[in-house]
Amino acid sequence: MNRIYIKNAIIVNEGKRFRGSVVIEGEKIA
């Protein structure tokens, strides 16, 4: 299973934006 790490991403959720890190494992965001 591949793991992708994105550092300092701009995350948008329901119109709110914030900066954070994202880990994607396979097809799911963890």
Phi and psi in degrees as a GROMACS rama.xvg file:
@    title "Ramachandran Plot"
@    xaxis  label "Phi"
@    yaxis  label "Psi"
@TYPE xy
-81.0365  147.371  ASN-2
-126.487  126.877  ARG-3
-116.659  130.275  ILE-4
-115.159  123.793  TYR-5
-115.115  119.652  ILE-6
-99.7251  140.774  LYS-7
58.8183  41.4691  ASN-8
-80.0317  153.628  ALA-9
-95.3898  113.986  ILE-10
-99.2294  128.736  ILE-11
-114.182  126.221  VAL-12
-142.936  115.959  ASN-13
52.5096  43.1455  GLU-14
84.3947  -7.18385  GLY-15
-97.313  138.302  LYS-16
-118.918  135.613  ARG-17
-150.118  159.223  PHE-18
-97.6534  136.35  ARG-19
-167.609  -173.078  GLY-20
-110.473  148.223  SER-21
-128.988  136.135  VAL-22
-115.576  127.989  VAL-23
-113.531  119.869  ILE-24
-112.462  113.468  GLU-25
65.3163  -112.911  GLY-26
-111.039  6.6631  GLU-27
-117.233  143.744  LYS-28
-85.51  124.521  ILE-29
